[in-house]
Amino acid sequence: MKSFFISIFILTFCVSTPGNVYSQKMSQSDQALQMKKNMMDRVTSGTFMSRARVMNDEYGLTLREQFTWEAESWVPSTRTEVSYEQDGRSQVIYYSAQDDDLVPVEQVFYDYQGNTMMRTEEHYDFIQQEFIPESRNTYTYADNSNLHNQLLFELWNGNEWQPDERETITFTNGTIDAILIERWMTDEWENDYRHLLSEEDGSVIEITQLWVDGEWHNQYRYVQDETSLSEYMDYFESYIDELDFQIQDFFVSFFESSQLYTTYVWDGEEWQNEERYIRDTANAEEGQAILLYESWEEEAWIAEDRLVVSHNDNDLAQNLELQNFSNGIWFTVYLENYTYNEQNLLATIEQQVNTGTGFQNTTRLVNTWELVPTSTEEDIALPLAHKLDHAYPNPFNPTTVIPYEMSTSDHVSIRLYDVAGRLVSTLYDGVQAAGLHQVTFHANGLASGKYIIRMETGDFSASQAVTLIK
């Protein structure tokens, strides 16, 4: 599963089709499902389930079962099994219906650096009764920080991992300001697109640009209201460990964390209005929240669809209605109903569509939550000795991360040498506190081949070989 695009703004745009232009040959339920798809296409790309619904301090989602409504009964369609270790989620296995049975289709393994920072995420497809490598995400982090600054996406070619896409994040004074997406083209990285971020008057501004003919060209501009870059960063980092918990066919997966925003498109000279989501407080009843979608047509904002969410006494979503505006009235075309367990974690979701004569079941989701291993600051033991950990990725091009451990505060140097013993680069030289650390080596301008990383303190030294492949 690709996870390169991490922006919480929306990059996929499909304009919803008003009810009066649907073919008369389509059934009412088909029209309702098409309207639902249109709304999903507009809002689900880049959204994720809010953190409170994924896990809390004690419980994690260990099983998710999905059913479809067939012949007046619920029939299993997919199943997701999740395993945890103290650092976090360690393994996920996905199953899908095949010949009246659920068979495995994908397996994902997770590895963490330190306490909770995800380091790698490897995906395997189930082919001919065995799991075969498919793709891998490798995260690197800013030095001495839990903010990841690069994500490398690789594909398995049958023999080894090959680079495919790379995402590089830049920060100014600890705040994210740009995300660059590059693609691997035969033997080098080439720009693809980027997101430029800033904050103005209580809103986050994101500009998306495409790389065409050696220049950056504006594409979209998003203005997200009632938020800040610091909140954006909270979403940004939490997205990593929640990626596989998207429920892409259910609106609850984004509504609880959705933001108010306006989208502008670049016409070659200036930004033009395109679409927006606004909070409709004037028409919301007590306990309701309404998210209204409007498109820009003929110099005016035109209401097309809206999501109406009713909450229970615990202020949790109880049901959600997708409503379409046609002939001057709002009518409900699709429903989601929610239940919760004793910990107020999402237990079930049931979907229904309007058939014209009533609402018909379509899909049901059942979540199982269990106590999972958790770590606290008190649980994190200091390393027992100084140690140079394995660099990753290795082989690499052009960046690798060198983790190391310090059992006590000490002066330490991390240096890179060629195979002839000549110093190539000093990666770190100074005092480090006890704990887990890492440095990032950028091999720009160096020739392919083997290099030696050496870690030295007052009474400790260790070396390891890394290979640069260009």
C-alpha positions as CSV (number, residue, x, y, z in Angstrom):
1,M,0.0,0.0,0.0
2,K,1.5,3.3,-1.0
3,S,1.7,5.9,1.7
4,F,3.7,8.6,0.0
5,F,1.0,11.3,0.0
6,I,0.6,12.3,3.6
7,S,-0.9,15.8,3.2
8,I,-4.2,15.9,5.0
9,F,-5.7,18.1,2.3
10,I,-7.6,16.8,-0.6
11,L,-6.0,16.1,-4.0
12,T,-8.7,14.1,-5.8
13,F,-11.6,16.2,-7.1
14,C,-14.8,14.9,-8.7
15,V,-17.7,17.2,-9.0
16,S,-20.9,15.6,-7.7
17,T,-23.6,15.0,-10.2
18,P,-27.0,16.6,-9.4
19,G,-29.9,14.2,-9.1
20,N,-31.7,15.7,-12.0
21,V,-29.1,14.7,-14.6
22,Y,-28.9,11.0,-13.7
23,S,-30.2,8.6,-16.3
24,Q,-33.8,7.6,-15.7
25,K,-32.7,4.0,-16.3
26,M,-30.7,4.1,-13.1
27,S,-32.6,2.7,-10.0
28,Q,-33.0,5.0,-7.0
29,S,-30.4,2.9,-5.0
30,D,-27.9,3.0,-7.9
31,Q,-28.3,6.8,-7.9
32,A,-27.7,6.9,-4.2
33,L,-24.6,4.8,-4.5
34,Q,-23.3,7.0,-7.3
35,M,-23.9,10.1,-5.2
36,K,-22.0,8.5,-2.3
37,K,-19.1,7.6,-4.7
38,N,-18.9,11.2,-5.9
39,M,-18.8,12.6,-2.4
40,M,-16.2,9.9,-1.4
41,D,-14.0,10.8,-4.4
42,R,-13.9,14.4,-3.3
43,V,-13.1,14.0,0.3
44,T,-11.4,10.6,1.1
45,S,-8.0,11.1,-0.6
46,G,-5.6,12.1,2.1
47,T,-8.0,11.8,5.0
48,F,-7.7,9.4,7.9
49,M,-9.6,8.2,10.9
50,S,-9.3,10.4,14.0
51,R,-6.9,9.1,16.6
52,A,-9.5,8.5,19.3
53,R,-11.2,6.0,17.1
54,V,-8.1,4.0,16.3
55,M,-6.8,3.4,19.7
56,N,-6.7,4.9,23.2
57,D,-4.1,4.5,26.0
58,E,-5.1,0.9,26.7
59,Y,-7.0,-0.6,23.7
60,G,-6.1,-1.3,20.2
61,L,-8.1,-2.5,17.2
62,T,-7.2,-6.2,16.8
63,L,-9.9,-7.4,14.4
64,R,-12.1,-5.8,11.8
65,E,-14.7,-7.8,9.9
66,Q,-16.7,-6.5,7.0
67,F,-20.0,-8.0,5.7
68,T,-22.2,-7.3,2.7
69,W,-26.0,-7.6,2.6
70,E,-27.0,-10.5,0.3
71,A,-30.3,-12.4,0.1
72,E,-31.6,-10.8,3.3
73,S,-28.5,-11.7,5.4
74,W,-25.0,-10.5,6.2
75,V,-22.2,-12.3,4.3
76,P,-18.5,-12.0,5.2
77,S,-16.5,-10.0,2.6
78,T,-13.2,-9.0,4.3
79,R,-11.3,-9.5,7.5
80,T,-8.3,-7.7,9.0
81,E,-6.3,-9.2,11.9
82,V,-3.9,-6.9,13.8
83,S,-1.1,-7.9,16.2
84,Y,0.7,-5.5,18.6
85,E,4.0,-5.4,20.5
86,Q,5.1,-2.8,23.0
87,D,6.3,-0.4,20.4
88,G,3.1,-0.4,18.4
89,R,1.4,-2.4,15.7
90,S,3.6,-5.2,14.6
91,Q,1.7,-7.1,11.9
92,V,-1.6,-6.9,9.9
93,I,-3.1,-9.7,7.8
94,Y,-5.9,-8.9,5.3
95,Y,-8.4,-11.5,4.1
96,S,-10.9,-11.3,1.3
97,A,-13.9,-13.4,0.2
98,Q,-13.2,-16.0,-2.4
99,D,-15.4,-19.0,-3.2
100,D,-17.4,-18.7,0.0
101,D,-14.3,-18.5,2.1
102,L,-12.0,-15.8,3.4
103,V,-8.4,-16.2,2.1
104,P,-5.3,-14.1,2.9
105,V,-4.4,-11.4,0.3
106,E,-1.8,-9.2,2.0
107,Q,0.5,-9.2,5.1
108,V,2.2,-6.1,6.5
109,F,5.1,-6.1,9.0
110,Y,6.1,-3.0,11.0
111,D,9.4,-2.2,12.7
112,Y,10.0,0.6,15.1
113,Q,13.0,2.7,16.1
114,G,13.3,3.4,19.8
115,N,9.9,3.5,21.5
116,T,7.3,4.5,18.9
117,M,8.9,5.9,15.8
118,M,8.1,3.6,12.8
119,R,11.2,2.7,10.8
120,T,9.9,0.3,8.2
121,E,6.6,-1.0,6.8
122,E,6.9,-4.1,4.5
123,H,3.9,-5.3,2.4
124,Y,3.6,-8.9,1.1
125,D,1.0,-10.2,-1.4
126,F,-0.4,-13.7,-1.0
127,I,0.4,-15.4,-4.3
128,Q,0.2,-19.2,-5.0
129,Q,-0.1,-20.1,-1.3
130,E,2.8,-17.9,-0.1
131,F,3.5,-14.3,0.8
132,I,5.7,-12.6,-1.7
133,P,7.4,-9.2,-1.1
134,E,5.5,-6.3,-2.8
135,S,6.5,-2.9,-1.4
136,R,8.4,-1.3,1.5
137,N,8.2,2.1,3.2
138,T,11.3,3.3,5.1
139,Y,11.0,6.3,7.4
140,T,13.9,8.5,8.4
141,Y,13.8,11.1,11.1
142,A,15.4,14.5,11.7
143,D,18.5,14.2,13.9
144,N,17.5,13.8,17.5
145,S,13.8,14.3,16.7
146,N,10.7,12.2,16.4
147,L,9.6,14.1,13.3
148,H,10.2,12.1,10.1
149,N,11.8,14.0,7.3
150,Q,11.9,11.4,4.6
151,L,9.9,8.5,3.4
152,L,11.3,6.1,0.8
153,F,8.8,3.8,-1.1
154,E,10.4,0.8,-2.8
155,L,9.0,-2.1,-4.9
156,W,10.3,-5.7,-5.0
157,N,11.5,-6.7,-8.4
158,G,11.8,-10.4,-7.6
159,N,15.4,-10.2,-6.3
160,E,15.8,-6.9,-4.4
161,W,14.1,-3.7,-3.4
162,Q,14.1,-1.0,-6.0
163,P,13.4,2.7,-5.3
164,D,10.1,4.0,-6.7
165,E,9.1,7.2,-4.9
166,R,10.6,9.4,-2.3
167,E,9.0,12.0,-0.1
168,T,11.2,14.7,1.6
169,I,9.8,17.0,4.3
170,T,11.5,20.3,5.2
171,F,11.1,22.2,8.4
172,T,11.7,25.8,9.5
173,N,12.1,26.3,13.3
174,G,10.6,22.9,13.9
175,T,7.5,23.6,11.7
176,I,6.8,21.8,8.4
177,D,6.9,24.1,5.4
178,A,7.3,21.9,2.3
179,I,6.8,18.3,1.1
180,L,8.7,17.3,-2.0
181,I,7.6,14.1,-4.0
182,E,10.2,12.6,-6.4
183,R,10.1,9.5,-8.6
184,W,13.0,7.2,-9.4
185,M,13.7,7.3,-13.2
186,T,16.2,4.6,-14.2
187,D,19.2,6.0,-12.3
188,E,18.2,9.2,-10.6
189,W,15.5,11.0,-8.7
190,E,13.3,13.4,-10.6
191,N,10.8,16.0,-9.2
192,D,7.2,15.1,-9.5
193,Y,5.2,17.5,-7.3
194,R,5.4,19.4,-4.1
195,H,3.3,21.1,-1.4
196,L,4.3,24.5,0.0
197,L,2.8,25.3,3.5
198,S,2.3,28.5,5.4
199,E,0.1,30.0,8.0
200,E,-1.9,33.2,7.6
201,D,-4.6,34.7,9.8
202,G,-5.5,31.5,11.6
203,S,-5.6,29.4,8.5
204,V,-3.1,26.9,6.9
205,I,-2.3,27.6,3.2
206,E,-1.1,24.8,1.0
207,I,-0.1,25.3,-2.6
208,T,0.4,22.2,-4.8
209,Q,2.8,22.5,-7.7
210,L,3.7,20.1,-10.5
211,W,7.2,19.8,-12.0
212,V,6.8,20.3,-15.8
213,D,9.7,20.9,-18.3
214,G,12.1,21.8,-15.5
215,E,9.8,24.3,-13.8
216,W,7.3,24.4,-11.0
217,H,3.7,25.1,-12.1
218,N,0.9,26.0,-9.7
219,Q,-2.0,23.5,-9.6
220,Y,-4.2,23.9,-6.5
221,R,-4.3,26.2,-3.5
222,Y,-6.1,25.1,-0.3
223,V,-7.1,27.4,2.5
224,Q,-7.9,25.4,5.6
225,D,-9.7,27.4,8.2
226,E,-9.6,27.3,12.0
227,T,-6.3,25.4,12.3
228,S,-2.5,26.0,12.6
229,L,0.7,24.5,11.3
230,S,1.3,22.9,14.7
231,E,-2.1,21.1,14.5
232,Y,-1.2,20.2,10.9
233,M,2.0,18.6,12.2
234,D,0.1,16.6,14.8
235,Y,-2.1,15.2,12.1
236,F,1.0,14.7,9.8
237,E,2.9,12.5,12.3
238,S,-0.1,10.6,13.6
239,Y,-1.0,9.7,10.0
240,I,2.0,7.4,9.8
241,D,0.9,4.8,12.4
242,E,-2.8,5.1,11.4
243,L,-2.5,4.6,7.7
244,D,-3.8,1.1,7.5
245,F,-6.8,2.0,9.6
246,Q,-8.5,4.0,6.9
247,I,-12.1,2.9,6.3
248,Q,-12.2,4.2,2.8
249,D,-15.9,3.3,2.1
250,F,-17.2,4.9,5.3
251,F,-17.7,8.6,5.8
252,V,-17.0,8.3,9.6
253,S,-13.4,7.7,8.6
254,F,-12.9,11.4,7.8
255,F,-15.8,13.3,9.1
256,E,-14.6,13.4,12.7
257,S,-11.2,14.8,11.6
258,S,-12.3,16.8,8.6
259,Q,-11.5,20.5,8.3
260,L,-13.2,23.5,6.7
261,Y,-11.3,24.4,3.6
262,T,-11.6,26.2,0.2
263,T,-10.0,25.0,-2.9
264,Y,-8.7,27.2,-5.7
265,V,-7.4,26.2,-9.1
266,W,-4.7,28.0,-11.1
267,D,-5.8,29.2,-14.5
268,G,-2.4,30.3,-15.7
269,E,-2.6,33.8,-14.3
270,E,-4.5,33.8,-11.0
271,W,-6.3,31.5,-8.5
272,Q,-10.0,30.8,-9.3
273,N,-12.6,29.4,-6.8
274,E,-13.4,25.7,-7.3
275,E,-15.0,24.2,-4.2
276,R,-15.4,24.5,-0.5
277,Y,-16.6,22.8,2.7
278,I,-18.2,24.9,5.3
279,R,-19.9,24.3,8.6
280,D,-23.7,25.0,8.4
281,T,-24.6,26.1,11.9
282,A,-27.8,27.9,10.8
283,N,-29.6,24.7,9.9
284,A,-28.1,22.3,12.4
285,E,-30.4,21.1,15.2
286,E,-29.2,20.4,18.7
287,G,-26.7,17.6,18.7
288,Q,-26.1,17.9,15.0
289,A,-23.1,18.9,12.9
290,I,-23.5,19.7,9.2
291,L,-20.7,19.8,6.7
292,L,-21.8,21.5,3.5
293,Y,-20.2,21.0,0.1
294,E,-20.4,23.9,-2.4
295,S,-19.0,24.3,-5.9
296,W,-18.2,27.5,-7.7
297,E,-20.5,28.0,-10.7
298,E,-21.1,31.2,-12.7
299,E,-19.7,33.6,-10.1
300,A,-21.6,32.0,-7.1
301,W,-21.3,29.2,-4.6
302,I,-23.8,26.4,-5.3
303,A,-24.8,23.9,-2.6
304,E,-24.7,20.3,-3.9
305,D,-24.3,17.8,-1.1
306,R,-24.0,17.8,2.7
307,L,-23.2,15.4,5.5
308,V,-25.5,15.6,8.6
309,V,-24.1,13.9,11.7
310,S,-26.2,13.4,14.9
311,H,-24.4,12.8,18.2
312,N,-25.4,10.8,21.2
313,D,-25.2,11.9,24.9
314,N,-21.4,11.2,24.9
315,D,-21.0,13.5,22.0
316,L,-20.1,10.6,19.7
317,A,-21.5,10.3,16.2
318,Q,-24.7,8.2,16.3
319,N,-25.6,8.4,12.6
320,L,-24.6,10.2,9.4
321,E,-26.7,11.1,6.4
322,L,-25.5,12.0,3.0
323,Q,-28.0,14.4,1.5
324,N,-28.3,15.8,-2.0
325,F,-29.8,19.1,-2.9
326,S,-32.3,18.9,-5.7
327,N,-35.4,20.9,-6.7
328,G,-34.9,23.2,-3.8
329,I,-35.0,20.5,-1.1
330,W,-32.5,18.3,0.7
331,F,-33.1,14.5,0.6
332,T,-31.2,11.7,2.2
333,V,-29.6,9.2,-0.2
334,Y,-27.3,7.3,2.1
335,L,-27.1,6.5,5.9
336,E,-24.4,5.3,8.3
337,N,-25.3,4.1,11.8
338,Y,-22.7,3.7,14.6
339,T,-22.5,1.8,17.9
340,Y,-19.8,1.9,20.6
341,N,-18.4,-0.5,23.2
342,E,-18.0,0.2,26.9
343,Q,-14.8,2.2,26.3
344,N,-16.7,4.4,23.8
345,L,-14.6,2.9,20.9
346,L,-16.3,2.4,17.6
347,A,-17.9,-1.1,17.6
348,T,-20.1,-1.3,14.4
349,I,-21.0,0.7,11.3
350,E,-23.9,-0.1,9.2
351,Q,-24.6,1.4,5.7
352,Q,-27.9,1.8,4.1
353,V,-29.0,3.4,0.7
354,N,-32.3,4.9,-0.3
355,T,-34.0,2.7,-2.8
356,G,-36.9,5.0,-3.4
357,T,-39.2,2.9,-1.3
358,G,-37.1,2.8,1.8
359,F,-33.6,2.2,3.1
360,Q,-31.8,-1.0,2.3
361,N,-28.7,-2.5,4.0
362,T,-25.5,-2.6,2.0
363,T,-22.4,-3.0,4.3
364,R,-21.7,-3.8,7.9
365,L,-18.3,-3.3,9.8
366,V,-17.6,-4.9,13.1
367,N,-14.5,-3.8,15.2
368,T,-13.0,-5.8,18.0
369,W,-10.8,-3.9,20.6
370,E,-8.5,-5.5,23.1
371,L,-6.0,-4.4,25.7
372,V,-2.6,-4.1,23.9
373,P,1.0,-3.7,25.1
374,T,1.8,0.0,25.7
375,S,5.0,1.8,26.6
376,T,5.4,4.7,29.0
377,E,8.5,6.8,29.7
378,E,9.1,4.7,32.8
379,D,9.2,1.6,30.6
380,I,12.0,2.9,28.4
381,A,15.2,1.5,29.8
382,L,18.5,3.2,28.9
383,P,20.9,1.1,26.7
384,L,23.2,-1.1,28.7
385,A,26.2,-0.3,26.6
386,H,27.3,1.9,23.7
387,K,26.3,0.4,20.4
388,L,26.4,1.1,16.7
389,D,23.2,-0.3,15.2
390,H,22.7,-1.3,11.5
391,A,22.3,1.4,9.0
392,Y,19.1,1.4,7.0
393,P,18.5,1.2,4.1
394,N,21.6,-0.7,3.1
395,P,22.4,-0.8,0.2
396,F,21.2,2.8,-0.2
397,N,21.0,5.7,-2.7
398,P,21.6,8.5,-1.8
399,T,20.6,8.6,1.9
400,T,20.9,6.1,4.8
401,V,20.3,6.4,8.5
402,I,22.8,5.3,11.2
403,P,21.2,4.6,14.6
404,Y,23.4,4.3,17.7
405,E,22.9,3.9,21.4
406,M,24.6,5.6,24.3
407,S,24.5,4.0,27.8
408,T,25.9,7.1,29.4
409,S,26.5,10.7,28.4
410,D,29.8,10.8,26.5
411,H,31.7,12.4,23.7
412,V,31.1,10.4,20.5
413,S,32.1,10.7,16.9
414,I,30.4,9.1,13.9
415,R,32.6,9.2,10.8
416,L,32.5,7.8,7.3
417,Y,35.6,6.3,5.5
418,D,36.3,4.8,2.1
419,V,37.7,1.3,1.9
420,A,41.2,2.7,1.7
421,G,40.7,4.3,5.2
422,R,40.5,7.9,4.0
423,L,38.1,10.1,5.9
424,V,35.1,11.0,3.7
425,S,32.8,12.8,6.2
426,T,32.3,13.5,9.9
427,L,28.6,12.9,10.6
428,Y,28.7,13.8,14.3
429,D,31.4,14.8,16.7
430,G,30.2,16.0,20.2
431,V,28.7,15.1,23.5
432,Q,25.5,12.9,23.4
433,A,23.2,12.1,26.3
434,A,22.3,8.6,27.2
435,G,19.7,7.1,25.0
436,L,18.9,6.2,21.4
437,H,20.2,8.5,18.6
438,Q,20.7,8.6,14.9
439,V,22.4,10.5,12.1
440,T,21.6,10.7,8.5
441,F,24.2,10.3,5.8
442,H,23.6,12.0,2.4
443,A,25.9,10.5,-0.3
444,N,25.4,13.2,-2.9
445,G,28.5,13.6,-5.1
446,L,30.1,10.3,-3.9
447,A,30.9,7.4,-6.2
448,S,29.1,4.0,-5.9
449,G,30.9,1.5,-3.8
450,K,31.5,0.3,-0.2
451,Y,32.1,2.7,2.7
452,I,32.9,2.2,6.4
453,I,31.0,3.8,9.2
454,R,32.9,4.1,12.5
455,M,31.6,5.1,15.9
456,E,34.1,6.1,18.6
457,T,33.8,7.2,22.3
458,G,36.4,7.3,25.0
459,D,36.5,3.6,25.5
460,F,34.4,2.1,22.7
461,S,34.6,1.8,19.0
462,A,32.6,-0.1,16.3
463,S,32.5,-0.2,12.5
464,Q,30.1,-1.4,9.8
465,A,30.1,-1.4,6.0
466,V,27.5,0.3,3.9
467,T,27.1,0.2,0.1
468,L,26.1,3.1,-2.1
469,I,24.4,2.1,-5.3
470,K,23.7,4.7,-8.0
